[in-house]
């Protein structure tokens, strides 16, 4: 049983799997992150501001524990957590962030802080707070008024620093090395699960704390399901495609890679599909540059797939941002209205899925540059037969 859940009403314990026991590592926490957020809060009259998303707390303070809340006002920031993290928090928190030890429960500690600072209004970030916690806070923090505070931190996280991009490149490189390691192992008679286990082992041997998500190893008809659940018993067969979607968490930053390989031979239908998907991805990557709307990148790939008669078989969005989380802003989706900017890092992953037969997806991680884009992924996109 986890100590967090004894004698408390845990408010901010979501995303535990992403944050628990993670060493800060990675790109150094930049003091200007908190300063920039505070400046935006003041200009928008949204201070004080409650950050409840644990990943955003880590981004702003370096704190990587599984239980915390961060209150930012015009002059100070307050990190609230329990006794398990007191020594750790006091040792890593930057200047300007004060640690407050939770005495009873988290909401009561927030209430005491707000009363001490004579706060009558508290702004909440757009994502990260369960509805049950919101109603608890609304009741127990009264007469403090709760207001929507927007998605300020997630928006700032979209643009990566040079240090963050360097670590992301390393994470992408490890995934590339893993894929090269896997190709000789993919053969008839090998279980999907055996390949998935090999992925996890490779990552840990190469300095990663974990995979970014449960690796997808989808053979044959299973590859027609974009988020297939890898089978413990299903064996790879000759003549099938094997779609592998994988990524690693290196120093807290994530990679995301998908390749589809073919075992011994390729059916003509899927040779054509592979070419369509690869060309669609190339068109989307060429469209990436500062100022382009995220939806326009999706359209570049989707239009090509539709023109080739497979529009019905590409149902998911084209891609997403990647960084401290494997899925973050901006989303490259059909109605996306976020303008791309230099130093954003996104995935580009078109796919075609034929129910009952199989599917093809190709995914790369791409950084937006001053004039265009740079593909961080190095794995070959040639049609591979193993």
Buried (B, 14 or more C-beta within 10 A) or exposed (E): EEEBEEEBBBBBBBBBEBBBEBEBBBBEBBBEBBEBBBEBBBEEEBBBBBBBBBBBBBBBBBBBBBBBBBBBBEEEBBBBBBEEBBEBBEEBBBEBBBBBEBEEBBBBBBBBBBEEEEBEEBBBBBEBBBEEBBEBBEEBBEEBEBEEBBBBBBBBBBBBBEEBBEBBBBBBBBBBBBBEBBBEEBEEEBBBBBBBBBBBEBBEEBEBBBBBBBBBBBBBBBBBBBEBEBBEEBBBEEEBBBBBBBBBBBBBBBBBBBBBBBBEEBBEEBEBBBEBBBBBBBBBBEBBBBEBBBBBBBBBBBBBBBEBEBBEBBEEBBBBBBBBBBBBBBBBBEEBEBEBBBBBBBBBBBBBBBEEBBBBBBBBBBBBBEEBBBBBBBBEBEBBEB
